[in-house]
Amino acid sequence: MELQVNDSEYKRLEKIEDKLDKLSEAIISIARIEERVNTVLKHNDRFFTRFEKLEERVEDVEQKANLNTRGFSSIERFFWIIVSAVVAAIMYNLR
């Protein structure tokens, strides 16, 4: 026993099948977009983590640079005091 489908019902079924096909393609597209969004979000998380580590490293370098600057300025002052004393001693002996 076969079902007899008239022409209008057949066209209507074809339209429904086409719409279902379009819906399934749309769902597949949405799933792909969701995967891409998840990938981008994971990359952003990694970039933020790396950025925070770089910030910490920069802060450490700044602190060390400040300490080195203070130490170098003290050494530089001591050096110029020694140079001035040597020049003064030479000038005193040359009179």
Secondary structure, DSSP 8 states (H G I E B T S, - for coil): ------HHHHHHHHHHHHHHHHHHHHHHHHHHHHHHHHHHHHHHHHHHHHHHHHHHHHHHHHHHHHHHHHHHHHHHHHHHHHHHHHHHHHHHHH-
